[in-house]
C-alpha cells in the first residue's frame, strides 16, 4: 500500500459515502478521542456509516431522503442544513429558505456518517468543478449543521489519488471503520471512457484516509467496484478492469471475482471466481457480510441476491426475484429487498425469512426509490433525488406539484408513510434572463 500525507489545516476528519446498506440502528455513537475508534466490542456487528436513518443527540434523522430531515415523535418534518446567508442562490435563482436554513442533500454513495458528523464529497461550481470533501457536524440545534471544508482540491492533487477535474466526482462508495474512511477512486459512468484514456493507474483502486492524521493511503493492489469491511478484512469484487479501451471493454476475465485483503493491505486472497461472464462489463453490487457469509447482487443470475461462504465456497441464490437493493434485520436474521420496474416505476418489497421462505409485503411503492435501510421495524427508502434540482429543472409555471422525497414503511403494521415536499416558485424576467424566486421547503406527511 502506498501512503501519502495530506494535512487539512486545522480541520478534523473526512469521508464520503456508499450505498451498500447495513442496519441503520447499529452504528455506535460513542467515539474515542473525538475522531475514530468505535466501542465496537459492545456490538456483535460492525457498521460502516451508510445509514439512511439515525438517532443523533436524541434527535431522529432521515439522512438519505431528498434532503436531510429531522422527524419528531409527532411525525412533523423539518429540513436540516446550514444557516443561509442573505444572498442564498442556486444557479439562476434566488432562495428564501424556511427558518433561514439551507437544506443539505447527500448524493448516493458519496457520504458517510462517523459519530455525529457527516463527511461528503462536493464539486465546486466556482473553480472548474474542483472536487473536495465537506464535513457537516450536528449541533445542539436539531436542524442546524456546522459546515467546514475538510479537504480541498489542492490537498487531493498533492496525494497519489490523482483526482482529475477532467472527470469529476470520483470519490465514491465511502465507508468508515472508526479509524479510517475508505473509498473507491471511481468516475461517474459518463466520464469513464475519457478517464481511462488518460491511463490513470489509480482508476477504481481503493483508498483510505486516517481520521486522526489525515494521511491518504492508496491500496495499490486493490481494484474494486463494491466492497465491505468485516473484522479487519476488506471483502471486495474486482470486475477485471485493465484500464485499457478495447472491444471487450478492457476486462481481464481471469482476474474477475471476490477477494479479501487485510485493512493494512496485506494477505490478499482470491475467494470466488466467476464461472461464466458476458463479453462485456460485469459488476456485482452491494457486497455485504452477514451470518458469516458474503452476500451480493449478481448480474449473471438475473440480478438476484446471492451468497457464498466467507471462503468463497457454496454459491447460493437467495431471492426469488431481481433485487435493486436489500437490507438485513440482525434480530430476526432476515432480509428485506426491493424489486423495481423501470417500465411503470412501481416497486415491490419482499421479506426473506431465516428459514429462506419468502413473502411479499403489502404496499404500493411508486417513484424512484431504489435503496433501503432497516431500523426498528421500519424500512427507510432513499434515492428520491435532490428536491431542489427536481423543482428547478421541472418548474414550468408558478404552480408546482409536490415531490416524493422519502418513504417509511412499517413492516409490522405493513403501512406506508410518504413524505412530500416542494418549494413555492415565482418566475420573473430580469433584462433578457428568466429568474426564479424559491421559498420553502414545505412538507406534507401522508
C-alpha positions, -999 to 999 in steps of 0.1 A, spaced: 0 0 0 14 34 -10 10 62 15 9 100 11 3 125 38 -23 152 32 -28 175 61 -60 196 62 -51 228 80 -67 226 114 -98 207 104 -108 173 116 -119 142 96 -130 132 61 -152 109 43 -177 102 16 -202 75 12 -216 45 -3 -250 29 -5 -240 -5 4 -265 -5 32 -263 -20 67 -287 -20 96 -292 17 105 -295 13 143 -262 -4 148 -238 25 143 -220 33 175 -223 69 186 -196 68 212 -162 77 197 -129 77 215 -108 109 215 -133 127 193 -124 110 160 -121 74 154 -122 41 173 -157 30 180 -165 9 210 -173 -20 186 -169 -47 213 -203 -37 227 -220 -48 194 -220 -81 176 -216 -64 142 -196 -36 128 -213 -9 108 -198 13 82 -216 47 84 -240 42 55 -273 46 74 -304 60 59 -319 67 93 -301 75 126 -308 90 160 -281 116 169 -281 137 201 -316 124 210 -330 136 176 -343 114 148 -329 120 113 -339 106 79 -304 112 64 -308 99 28 -341 114 18 -344 142 -9 -326 162 18 -316 155 54 -348 156 75 -355 159 112 -386 139 123 -401 143 157 -424 120 176 -454 137 161 -442 129 126 -435 166 120 -408 171 94 -382 199 92 -353 204 68 -318 201 82 -289 222 68 -267 251 73 -275 287 81 -282 305 49 -267 338 40 -287 368 29 -279 362 -8 -286 324 -10 -290 313 -45 -289 283 -68 -279 286 -105 -301 315 -119 -324 316 -89 -329 333 -56 -339 314 -24 -357 323 7 -353 292 29 -376 284 57 -361 295 91 -331 306 71 -318 271 69 -304 259 35 -312 222 33 -283 197 27 -288 169 2 -265 139 2 -259 122 -32 -260 84 -34 -227 67 -24 -209 100 -16 -213 105 21 -206 87 54 -216 91 90 -190 90 117 -204 96 152 -222 129 149 -205 141 117 -213 135 81 -184 136 55 -194 141 19 -178 149 -14 -185 181 -32 -180 197 -66 -174 234 -67 -191 254 -95 -168 283 -88 -134 266 -95 -136 245 -126 -157 218 -109 -129 212 -84 -135 183 -60 -132 182 -23 -147 170 10 -171 188 33 -176 180 69 -211 185 84 -214 183 122 -247 180 140 -252 208 167 -274 215 197 -300 229 172 -315 197 157 -320 214 123 -286 232 120 -253 216 108 -219 232 111 -202 231 77 -165 230 70 -142 223 41 -121 194 53 -101 186 23 -99 207 -9 -88 201 -44 -52 211 -37 -49 185 -9 -62 158 -32 -40 168 -60 -10 166 -37 -18 130 -29 -13 99 -50 -51 95 -56 -48 116 -88 -82 131 -87 -88 146 -122 -110 177 -128 -114 164 -163 -137 138 -148 -152 148 -116 -168 133 -85 -145 103 -84 -146 98 -46 -171 70 -44 -186 44 -20 -174 57 13 -173 36 45 -157 41 79 -143 16 104 -136 40 132 -100 47 123 -102 53 86 -126 64 59 -124 42 28 -135 49 -7 -130 39 -44 -115 62 -69 -143 57 -94 -157 81 -120 -193 86 -128 -201 65 -158 -204 93 -183 -167 101 -177 -155 65 -176 -141 61 -211 -124 95 -213 -108 90 -179 -95 56 -189 -79 72 -220 -58 91 -196 -42 58 -185 -46 68 -149 -32 39 -128 -54 47 -98 -87 40 -117 -111 20 -95 -84 15 -68 -93 17 -32 -80 44 -9 -84 53 28 -78 84 49 -67 83 85 -92 101 107 -65 113 131 -36 122 109 -54 129 76 -29 107 58 -41 94 25 -32 58 16 -37 41 -18 -42 3 -19 -20 -3 -49 -32 -38 -55 -69 -35 -49 -93 -27 -78 -129 -27 -65 -164 -18 -77 -181 -28 -44 -167 -38 -10 -173 -42 27 -152 -43 59 -155 -70 85 -132 -78 115 -101 -62 100 -107 -76 65 -118 -59 33 -140 -81 11 -144 -67 -24 -154 -75 -60 -128 -69 -88 -145 -65 -122 -113 -73 -140 -109 -38 -155 -75 -34 -171 -78 4 -176 -75 -1 -214 -100 6 -241 -107 -24 -263 -136 -43 -279 -142 -63 -247 -141 -31 -226 -106 -40 -213 -118 -68 -190 -95 -95 -177 -120 -123 -171 -95 -144 -152 -90 -116 -126 -127 -110 -121 -140 -122 -87 -144 -117 -50 -113 -111 -29 -103 -104 7 -74 -84 20 -64 -71 54 -71 -35 61 -34 -29 63 -30 -41 26 -16 -75 34 -27 -111 29 -47 -106 -3 -66 -138 -14 -90 -146 -41 -121 -163 -28 -145 -167 -57 -140 -167 -94 -168 -162 -120 -178 -194 -137 -191 -175 -166 -191 -139 -178 -206 -120 -206 -184 -105 -233 -185 -71 -217 -186 -54 -183 -199 -74 -152 -203 -59 -118 -216 -74 -86 -234 -49 -64 -240 -43 -27 -215 -68 -13 -220 -73 25 -212 -97 52 -240 -113 73 -241 -147 91 -205 -154 82 -215 -153 45 -207 -129 17 -239 -115 1 -241 -97 -32 -265 -89 -61 -253 -110 -91 -260 -96 -126 -251 -130 -140 -281 -145 -122 -308 -121 -131 -298 -95 -105 -308 -118 -77 -295 -118 -42 -268 -145 -39 -242 -156 -13 -211 -176 -8 -193 -187 24 -165 -164 36 -140 -188 20 -158 -184 -14 -175 -218 -14 -211 -229 -17 -227 -204 -41 -264 -200 -34 -293 -179 -49 -312 -163 -20 -340 -143 -36 -368 -154 -60 -368 -120 -79 -343 -94 -91 -331 -70 -64 -324 -33 -66 -312 -32 -30 -316 -51 2 -314 -46 40 -307 -70 68 -326 -75 101 -300 -86 126 -325 -96 153 -346 -119 130 -317 -130 107 -339 -120 78 -336 -99 47 -358 -73 30 -353 -65 -6 -367 -40 -31 -377 -50 -66 -383 -22 -91 -399 -20 -125 -384 8 -147 -413 4 -172 -441 15 -148 -420 29 -120 -436 6 -94 -416 -13 -68 -423 -43 -46 -409 -51 -12 -402 -87 -2 -390 -104 30 -368 -135 31 -372 -152 65 -345 -170 84 -358 -204 71 -354 -190 35 -391 -187 29 -401 -156 10 -432 -133 13 -443 -102 -5 -451 -72 18 -482 -51 13 -477 -17 -2 -475 3 -34 -441 19 -38 -442 44 -67 -414 67 -77 -376 65 -79 -368 47 -46 -340 23 -51 -322 19 -18 -335 7 15 -323 5 51 -339 -13 81 -342 1 116 -366 -6 145 -392 -25 124 -392 2 97 -378 3 62 -364 37 51 -362 43 13 -337 66 -3 -329 76 -39 -357 102 -43 -332 126 -57 -323 162 -48 -356 181 -43 -341 214 -54 -327 200 -86 -361 184 -94 -380 216 -88 -355 238 -106 -354 217 -138 -391 208 -139 -408 240 -130 -428 253 -160 -451 278 -142 -458 293 -109 -478 263 -99 -458 232 -90 -469 198 -75 -452 182 -46 -423 158 -49 -418 125 -31 -386 127 -11 -390 98 13 -409 67 22 -410 50 56 -426 15 57 -437 -1 90 -431 -38 85 -452 -49 115 -483 -27 105 -475 -30 68 -483 7 64 -465 33 43 -458 69 53 -449 92 24 -430 125 28 -437 150 1 -420 184 -3 -418 214 -26 -406 250 -30 -430 277 -40 -416 292 -72 -422 326 -87 -408 332 -122 -399 367 -134 -378 383 -161 -347 403 -154 -333 420 -185 -331 392 -211 -328 364 -185 -355 345 -167 -351 343 -129 -369 324 -102 -376 330 -66 -379 299 -44 -395 299 -10 -395 268 13 -392 239 15 -427 229 26 -436 194 37 -466 171 38 -466 137 55 -492 112 43 
